[in-house]
Amino acid sequence: MSDVKRYIKERSKYDQEFSEDFEEGYIDFKIGVALRQAREAAGLTQADVAQKLQTQKSAISRLENHANDVRLSTLRKYADAVGVDLQVKLTNLAEV
């Protein structure tokens, strides 16, 4: 186990707020990374995706870097723009 993972595990035991904020932030981070990876795999720039979605490049950057509170409809449009299928999966928190 890495030092970072060990720190997160130990601090989460005694700091409930840290634990909740960390999990929420990590989920947002994973969504943003998935969006960026899909765009890059399609060979598109943020500007390309912005043009397809009729928005600004800065809006795409925000999605990829701060994917908190993003609408499902926005994720669908993004997925269509980069040519991937959007799948939503619900899992038990113990499995995350």
FENVEN-V226888 format. One line per field, one symbol per residue. ss: DSSP state (H for helix, E for strand, - for the rest). phi: phi as a letter, one per 20 degrees, with the letter a starting at -180 (. if undefined). A space follows every 50 residues. Layout:
ss: ???
phi: ???
//
This chain:
ss: --HHHHHHHHHHHH-HHHHHHHHHHHHHHHHHHHHHHHHHH----HHHHH HHH---HHHHHHHHH------HHHHHHHHHHH----------HHH-
phi: .ffffffffffffdcffggffffffffgfffgfffffffffemdeffffg ffelbegfffffgfdbeeleffffffffgffemceecdcdcfgfef
//
